[in-house]
């Protein structure tokens, strides 16, 4: 069948923990044979039978007369129109720039102001209007809702005190994954913020410069970056959520409680960093609440409130300082050091929380794993939980370095991999080929197996999987194709998507009978 080896099914019977055959009752679904692909190392997108892909938008495509689509797209989120599921806004993160492609300078070359301005423009994110035309999702240029957010966009700092003596920040950057709120706003997460305007040395107050060296032209305090940012798609206005803390946020995954309050899960994507949970104190708001860090050994969520922790009151002057120096505070109270916690998603059927732990190479964990947290009594504001490893990466399970996760409405788990470009097709990753898109079906004859659905171009990774409202299409970013090309661009490792010239980060749409089979399996009442 050309499928990477099936993953071991846990004693909990995989995802659902129930008899999957009972629900695969649709005749057409039963007759569709879901097959995967073998690892591939060519400069192309290869998809399994029953799946196809189309290009939606690529780097530098014009949004309107003033703005263009940014670089290295990541997280996507679809906001359908209220009265038309075949039209809506798609948000796309622009995580970081590769300077050789964006501004033409070498990595270690000092930037000019023109370099810095072009690089700062191409991070942040884009809202784009898309519409299904003749059955195909199409980008609509010059729509009034097409908007760019860059390293110069103004954002309110949503907090009762100023941050670095300001109540407003310039720009959002290092935008990795994100989430959506029940009230219809976007959450976009600032991850490796230190690359931009550096980080503060808390011992002496000095600034450790960022690798882009933008601070040569723009005096921006590092404390204004590393936050989760909330944006209203309708008004375009956004603010930074100080209550969720400051770290290399991979994602912000929201669950609403019965009383209207919300819980937000987030991972700090760095080796030996922590998993966080925020519980709001008000309905439909993320301004106030309590931030917790996971202690896996004790199976508890530990409060990061200065009033709850004497050690925090001893080490920090205020709750604001704790929010800014979140990593230090988390480890002081006993937060568990994890293997690069990245995307977090909530199982729509069981309510269990799935966390991608990408890898931990210093500890000889090269392939990563997926962690599953079961909150006590399935209450997401509970302070106690159980946990287990859902899948361990490696040749037996068929994937390595899990990064982004997504559940469809049928409860299938989608996974993208993030083997670094410098390590792709080399040991110990050689047998995995290029990065890929995988699915773990919940129901049917292949329930619980890890099946590769697509393979990415050379040097690239798939990121930001999200679905349209009817779940007939999967939006997927193709990030950093050809990043291993020479700095002078005389030798290109990829020519994707055009097949010639420079490679371009892009968003694609995956559709087809295979996707419809998975997302429309009959579910229990």
N, C-alpha and C positions, 0 to 999 in steps of 0.2 A: 504493500500500500504506500510505500515511501513515507512512512510516518516515523518521526523520532520516537524512541522507546516510550511506552506508557509509564506514567508516574504511578508510584505505589499508592493504592487507595487506603486511606486511614481506617481505623476501626470504627470511626464515626460515619462510615459509608460515604466518604467524599463530601461534596458540598451540601447535599440536601439531607442526608441522614434518613432517607426514606426510599421506598421502592420506586425507582425511576420508571420502570416499565409500565407502571400503572397509568402514567400520565401521557406517554407518547402515543396518543390515540388517533392522531390525524393521519389518514392513510398516505397522503402525499409525503408527510414527514417521515413515516416509517420507510417508505420506498427510497428516500434519498440516502445514498451512501456517503457519509461524511469521511473524506480522506484528507490527509495533509500532504505537505511537501517535505522533501529531504532538504538538509542544509544546502545553501547556495552561496557562492562567493563572487558571482558576476555583478557587473555594474548595471543593475536593473531591479525592478520590482517584480518578483515572481509570486503568483498567488495560486492557491489550491483550486482544484476543479470546483466550479460552482460559485467562484468569487472573481470579481473583476475590479479594476481601479481606473479612476479618471482624475486628471489634474484639475484642481479647483482654483488655486492662486499660487503665485510664486514670488520670491524676493524681487522687489522693485516694481512689481505691477502697480500701476497708478490706481489709487482709490478715488481720486478726484483731481482737480487742477492743481491742488496744493500738496497733497500727501501721497505717499507710496507705501506699499507693504514692507514691513521691516524684515530683519534678518533672523535666522535660526529660530523659527517658530517652534513652540512647545505645546502647552496645554490648550485645548479647545473646549468651548462650551456653546451649545446651541440654545438660542432663546426664540422659540417659535412665535409668530404673530398671534395675537389673541383669537382672531377669527379665521386664520389661515395657516394650517400646519405645514403647508408647502412653501412658506415664505417666513423669513426671520433673520435675526442677527447672529452671526457667528463671531465669538471672541477667539482671538489667537494671541498667545504670549509670544514675545520676542526675547529670548533668554539672554543671549550674549552675542558679541560680534567676533568674527575672525577678521582681524585688521587687514590681512593681505587681500581679502575679497572686498571688504567694505570701504576702506580708505586708502589702500595701496601702500601702507607702510609695513616695514618688517616688525616682527614681534618685539624686538629689543631696541627699536629705533625710537628716539624721542618724538612725541607727536607735535605737529604744528596745531594751531587753533583750528584750522580747517579740518585736519584729521579728527580732532576731538569732537568738533561739531557734527561731523557726519556719523561718527561712531555713536555719539549720544542720541542722535535721531533714530538710529536703527535698533535700539533696545526698547523695552516697554511692552506695548501690545497694540492690537488693532481690533476694532469692531468693523465687520463688513456685512453688507446686505447680501443674502443669498436667496435664490428662488429656484424651485423645481420647474424647469421648462422642458416640455417634451420628455418627461421622465428623468431628466438629468439636473442635478444640483449645479447652479450657475452663479458665479459672482456678478453682482450688479454694480457697475462703476457709476460714480457720481450720485449715488444715493445720499440723501441728507444725513443718514445715520452712520455713514462710513466715517470713522474717526481714528486718529492716531494718538497714542499716549507714549511719551518719550521721557528721556532723562531730564527734560525741562518742564514737563507739565506740573502745574501746581496742585498740591493735595493738602487738605486740612489734616492735622494730627489730632485724631479723635481721642482726647484724654483731658483730664481735669487740670493737668499741669503742663507746662511747656517742656519740650524736649530740646536740649542744647539751646535753651533760651528762645525757642521759636514755637509758634503754634501752627506753622505751615512749612511744608517741605517742597523742594523742587524735585520732581521726577520720580518715576518708578523704573526699576531696572533689575536685572538678574531674575526675571520673571519665569519661574519654572512651571510648577503645576498650579492647582487652584481648586475652586469649588463654586457651587451656586447656593444661594440662600432660599428658604421657602417663600420669601417675599419678593423674589425675582431679581435680586442683584447678583453681581459677579464678585467672586473673591479670586484675586490673583496674588501669587506668593513670591516675595523677593528672597531668592536663595543665596547665591554666592556674591553677596553685596560688596564684600571686601575687595573684589577686583576693580571696582569703580572708584570710590573715593577713600579706599583703605579702611583701616580699623584703628581705634584708639588704643594706645598702650595704657592700661589702667594703672600701671605703677607710677608713671611720671606725667601722664596726660598728653604725651606726644602722639603724632599720627604715623602709623605704619602705612606707607603709600600703597595704593592699588596698582595692579600691573598695567592698567590702561594709562595711568598717569594723567588723568583728566584734571586732577587737582592743580596741575600746573596753570590752568586757565580759570578754574571755577572753584571757589572756596565753599565747599559743602561739608557739613559735619557728618561723619560716618554714622552717627546715631540716628540719622534720618532715613536709614535704609536697613533692610532686614525684617520688614514688617509684612503682614497680610494687608492687602489693599482692597477696599470694597468700592465698586463702581456701579452706578445706576445706568443700565443700558438706555433708558428712556431720556434722561436728562444729560447723561454724559459726565455727571459730577461724581467725584470720588474722594475718599478719605482713607487714612492709614489707621489700622486698628491696633492701638497700643496695648489694649487689654489682652491680646493674643500673644504678646511677647515678641522678642527680637532674637532671631537665629536664622540659619539657612533653611527657611521654610520650603519644604517640597510641595506641600498641598494644604488645603483647608477643607475638610470634608464635614458637611453639616447634617445633623440629625435633629429634628424638632420633637420636643417632649410634649406630652398631652396638655400641659398648661401654657404652651406657646413659647416657653424658653427654649434655647437651642444649645446643643453640644457641638463643639468643633474639634475634630482630631487633626493633628499635624505632626509630621516627622521633621527632624533636623538632619538634613542630608550631609552628614560628615561622619567619618569613621569615629566610632565610640561616642556618638552623641545620642540624644534621647527622643522619646515619644511623648507627646503632650496632648492634653485634653482640656478644653476650656468649656465651662458651664456658665451660661449667661444668667444674670440675676433678673433680667427683664425680658418680657415677651418681644419677639421680633426686633431685637436689638443686640449689637455686639460691642456696645460701649463699656458696659460694666459686667462683672462676673468674677469667677475664680478660675485661675489657671492651675492645672495639676500636671505632674510628671509621673510617668509609669515606673514603678519598681517591680520588675518581673520576678525577682526572688521572693518578695513578700506578697506578690499578686495584689498590689494596692496602688491606687492613685494618691500621690502625696501633694498636699496643698503647697503652693508657692506664695501664699499670702504672708506678708511680714508679721501680721498679727497672730498667725498660727505657728510660726517657726522661730523660736528664740535664736537659733543660729543665724537666721537671715536678719533679724533685728540687730544682731551683734555685728554682722559684716557689712550691711548696707544701710544707707541713711534714709531711704524711703522706698515705697512700693515702685515708684517710677524708676529708681536705679535698678531694682530687681528686674523690671520689665526690659530695660535696656541691656543688662548684663545677664540675660536669662540662662545661658549655658553654665556660668559659674554657680548661680543659685540652684539650678537643677541638680548638679552634682553634689553640692553641699547638703542637700536634704535627702540624698539617696537615690536619685534617678539612675536607672540602669543604662550603662553604656552599651549601645546596640551597633549592629553591623550596617551602618548607613541606612537609617530608616527613610524611605522615600514615600511613594504614593500610599494612601490609605483609602479604602473603600468599604462600604457597609453592605453586607449581603442583604438584598431586598426581601428574601424569604425568611432567613433565620434571625437577622439583625446582628449577626456576628461581624466583628471588625477585622478586616484583612489588611496586613501591612507588608509592603515589599521591603525586604532587607537585602540591599543589592550585593554587597560583599564586604569583606574585611581582610584585605590582602596582608596587612602586617600580622594578622593572626592566622594566616594560611587558609582563610575562607575565601576561595576564589569564585565560587559559583552562587553564593547567596541563598536566600530562602524566602518563603512567605509565611509570616506569623499570623495566627488567628487568635483573637481575643474574644472571650465570651463574658460579657458583663454580667455581674451577679443579678439574678432574676430577670435578665435581659433588659435591665433598666440602664439607659446610657448615662445617667447621672450618678450611677452607683460608684462607690469608692473601692469596691473589691471586684476581682475578676479571676477567671481561669484562663489559661492559654495553652496552645500547642503549636507545633510546627505543621502547617498544612502541606507544604511541599518544600523539599530541599533541592536546590539547583544541582545540576550535574548530568552526566551522560545517561544515567538511568532514568531520570525524570524528563530529560529532553530539552531543558532550557538552562540558561546561565544568566546571572546578574539581572533579576527582575527589577523593573523600574516603575512603569506606570501600570495601574490596574483599572479595570472598569467592569461593572456588572451590567448586563442587559436585563430587561424586564422579566425574562424567563429564568434568570438566575445563573446564566453561564458566566464564568469568570474569564475576562480577556486580559492578557499580559503582554507587555512589550519588554524587550531586553535591552540592556545598556552595557555591552562589552565595549570598553573604551577603544577608540579608533586605532591607537597604537598597538593594541593587543589583539585585534580582530585577525582571525585566520592564523594565529600563532599559538603555540602551546602556552597554557593548558586549554586554550579555547579553540584550537584549530578545527576540531570536528564539529563545532557549532556553525561554522561558516559566518556569513554576515549576520547582523542583528535581525530580529524577527518579531512577528506578531503571532501570538499563540492563543488558544482557547482551551479551557477545561469545561467540556459540556456537562451540564447538570443531569440531563435526562437522556434517554435513548441507549442504544447498544454500546456506545463508547463513553458513557458517563464516567467521569473521574480521570480520563486520560488527558495528557498534555499533547495537544495537536498543533503543529505549526501551520498557520494559515497563509502567512506571507513572509517574504524575505526582502530586506532593505537594500538599497544601492551600496556601493563601496564607501566605507568609512562612516556611513550614516547610521542613525537609529530612528526607529519609529517612536513618536511621543504623542501624548495628549489624546488618546482615543475617546470619542464621545459619539452619541447617536442622535439622529433626527427624531422627531416626536413619534413617528410611526415605527421607528427602528428598522427601516428598510435600507438605511445608509449609515455607514460608520465613517466619521470624519477622523483623519489621522495625519499628524504632522510628519514630515520627513526632514529631520534635522541634520545639519552639518555633513551633507554628502561631499566627498572630496577633501575633507579637512586635512588629509595627509599630503596634499599637493605641496610642491616647493614654494618657498616664500616669494619668489619672483614670478610664480605662475607659469614657468616655462615647462614644468612637468605636472600634469594634472592626473590625479588618481581616479577622478570621476568626471563624466560629462552629463550626468543625470540632471534634469529630465529630458533635455533636448537631444542628447546623443552626440552633441558637438559643443564646443565652446566651454564656458565656465559652468560648474555645477551651481545649482540654485536650491536653497531650502524652500520647501513648498508644502502645501496642504493638499492631500488627495482625498477622494471619496471612494470607499469600498462598498460594493453592493453585490447583488446576485442571488441566485437560488440558495446557495449555501448559507448566506447570512440570514435570509428569510426563514430557512429551515430552523436555524438555531434560535432566532429571536421570537418565533411564533409557535413554538411547541405548545400544545394545550397544557395549561397549568391547572392544578386543583382549585376548586372553588374556595 
